[in-house]
Amino acid sequence: MTEVRKAAVVGAGVIGAGWAARYLWNGIDVAIYDPGPETERRCREVLEAADRSLQYLYGRPPHQRGNVSFAPDLASAVSGADIVQESAPEREDTKRAVLAEIDASAPAHAPIGSSTSGLLPSRLQADMRHPERFLVSHPFNPVYLLPLVELCAGEQTDPATVQAADAIYRDLGMRPLTVRKEIDGFVADRLLEALWREALWLVHDDVATVAEVDDAVRFGAGLRWALMGSFQTYRIAGGEDGMRHFMAQFGPALKWPWTKLMDVPDLTDAFLDKIGAQSDAQAMGRDTAELERERDMGLIAMLRALKPEGLAAGGTLAEHQSRWAPHPPVDLDAQLPLHLLDAVVPPEAVDYNRHMTESHYLALFGQTADALLAAIGLDADALAAGHSYFTAESHLRHLGQLRLGDQVYLTTQILGADEKRIHAFHRLRRADDHTLAATAEQMYLHVDTTTDRVCPASAAIQANVRRLAAAHATLPQPESAGRAITPVRRLAA
C-alpha cells in the first residue's frame, strides 16, 4: 500500500471538513478545495472543534499534526495526493462532473473515494477515464469521531482499490464495512431510513412529538446499539435458546400491520411547520454549534467508556491508539530534564469547580513514571523476566489550576539513583505558557516480582540509570526537593 502523505478533500462542508480533521490528526497533510466563498472560515471552525474533541478522546495532542492548505482550484488540490475524498453536494450530475475532473488531475496511484450516502458507484464512475480506482467511502457525521466508513465498489472498480482504501481507513482509526452488493443507500442508511420513516409517521399522527421519539431511542435501544446491533441484541433476548427461539416467538409479529415502511406522510407545509416547531422546542434555544459540542462530548464519553473493554467502537479506538508510539524518544545523555509526556485535561478529569481533579494529577505523574521506566529499558521482556519498579514514596505539590482542555507536558529530573532506587522529580506545566502547575517527588524501588522483594536491577537497566543520573548531576536541585508538609499548629480548644 502506498504511504499516505497527502490527502485531497474536494467539497468542504460538514463531511468534507470532518474528513480533513481525521487526516490531519493522523499526521497527513490535507489540501482542501471548495468554491464556496466562506469555505476557509467554516472549515477552520470545524477543524478547531474537531481537534479539541480528538484531544479529549485520546487524552493528549497528536505526536504530529498534518498541515492544511486551501487550494485555488481542484487540480491544485489533488496534485500529488495519495488519496482523494470527494464530498460534493448529493446530486448525481454534480458528483459525476467533479469526479471526472478529479480523475483527470489526480496521480494515477491515488484511490478516489466518494462520501455519497446512497448514490450508486457504477453511475458515479461512468464518466471517469480510470473508473477502476473509484469507490464509495461513505462516512458518518462527525467523521472525526465516528469510525464507521462503508466501502462500496462499482462495476468497474478494481478490487485492489477497495483493499487499499480499507487499509488506509484502518490506519486512520476507522472501521471499514465493505458492502457485498451494490445497492441504493448501502447498509447503514437503509437501516436509518426505516427508522426515520416510522419516526415521521409517529409525529405526523400525533402519537409522539419529535422529542419523545428521540427519547424512545436515546433512553432505550440507542444505548444498546452503542454496544451491539439488532441481531445480537435479539439473540440475547432469546435467552439460552438464542436466535431461533427469539424468531419463533416474535417472528410472527413481523406480519402484523405495525409498519408503514413503504409509505411516507405527505410533507405538507403544515406537517413541516409542526416538525420545525417541535424541533425548535426540543433545542431549547441552543444553536447548532452548542448542539454539536454536546454531541461530541457525549460520543467521547461513550467511546472512552467502551475502550477499556475493547467493545464495539471502543475497540477500534483502542486498536488505533495502540499503534502509536507510547512515549516520545528520549536522549539519556541530554543534560536537561526529560520531556516524557504530553497530555490534555479530559472531561472526566474535571471536578465540580471545573478544575482538574487531584486524582488526575497523580494519574499524570504515574504515566510520566511509566515513560521514565520505559526509557531506561523496563520493557515487556524485562517485566516478563521479573523486573519492575514500585513507587515507595510520593510528595505532590499543587501550584496552579488546570481546566478542561488545557494542554500540558511533564518533565523528569533524576535527583539520585543506585542499583535498587531511583529518586525522581517531575514537573507538570501548562503547554501554552509553560506555567508550572504541579510537581511530584517520588522514590522508586526495584523489585523482583517473583518474590516481591527489593533487589538490584539488571545490568542493562542499571547502566541506563547511571547515564541519566550522570547527565542530570549538573542540573540545579529543585528548590522544593526534600520538602515535607509544614505542620500546622492546632487551634486552641
Secondary structure as GFF3:
##gff-version 3
##sequence-region A 1 493
A	DSSP	beta_strand	6	10	.	.	.	ID=ss1
A	DSSP	alpha_helix	14	25	.	.	.	ID=ss2
A	DSSP	beta_strand	29	33	.	.	.	ID=ss3
A	DSSP	alpha_helix	39	58	.	.	.	ID=ss4
A	DSSP	beta_strand	68	70	.	.	.	ID=ss5
A	DSSP	alpha_helix	74	78	.	.	.	ID=ss6
A	DSSP	beta_strand	83	86	.	.	.	ID=ss7
A	DSSP	alpha_helix	92	105	.	.	.	ID=ss8
A	DSSP	beta_strand	112	114	.	.	.	ID=ss9
A	DSSP	alpha_helix	121	124	.	.	.	ID=ss10
A	DSSP	three_ten_helix	131	133	.	.	.	ID=ss11
A	DSSP	beta_strand	134	139	.	.	.	ID=ss12
A	DSSP	beta_strand	148	152	.	.	.	ID=ss13
A	DSSP	alpha_helix	159	171	.	.	.	ID=ss14
A	DSSP	beta_strand	175	178	.	.	.	ID=ss15
A	DSSP	alpha_helix	188	204	.	.	.	ID=ss16
A	DSSP	alpha_helix	210	216	.	.	.	ID=ss17
A	DSSP	pi_helix	217	221	.	.	.	ID=ss18
A	DSSP	alpha_helix	222	225	.	.	.	ID=ss19
A	DSSP	alpha_helix	230	237	.	.	.	ID=ss20
A	DSSP	three_ten_helix	239	241	.	.	.	ID=ss21
A	DSSP	alpha_helix	242	250	.	.	.	ID=ss22
A	DSSP	three_ten_helix	251	255	.	.	.	ID=ss23
A	DSSP	alpha_helix	269	283	.	.	.	ID=ss24
A	DSSP	alpha_helix	288	306	.	.	.	ID=ss25
A	DSSP	alpha_helix	312	322	.	.	.	ID=ss26
A	DSSP	beta_strand	338	344	.	.	.	ID=ss27
A	DSSP	three_ten_helix	347	349	.	.	.	ID=ss28
A	DSSP	alpha_helix	358	375	.	.	.	ID=ss29
A	DSSP	alpha_helix	380	384	.	.	.	ID=ss30
A	DSSP	beta_strand	387	398	.	.	.	ID=ss31
A	DSSP	beta_strand	407	417	.	.	.	ID=ss32
A	DSSP	beta_strand	421	430	.	.	.	ID=ss33
A	DSSP	beta_strand	436	448	.	.	.	ID=ss34
A	DSSP	beta_strand	453	454	.	.	.	ID=ss35
A	DSSP	alpha_helix	459	472	.	.	.	ID=ss36
###
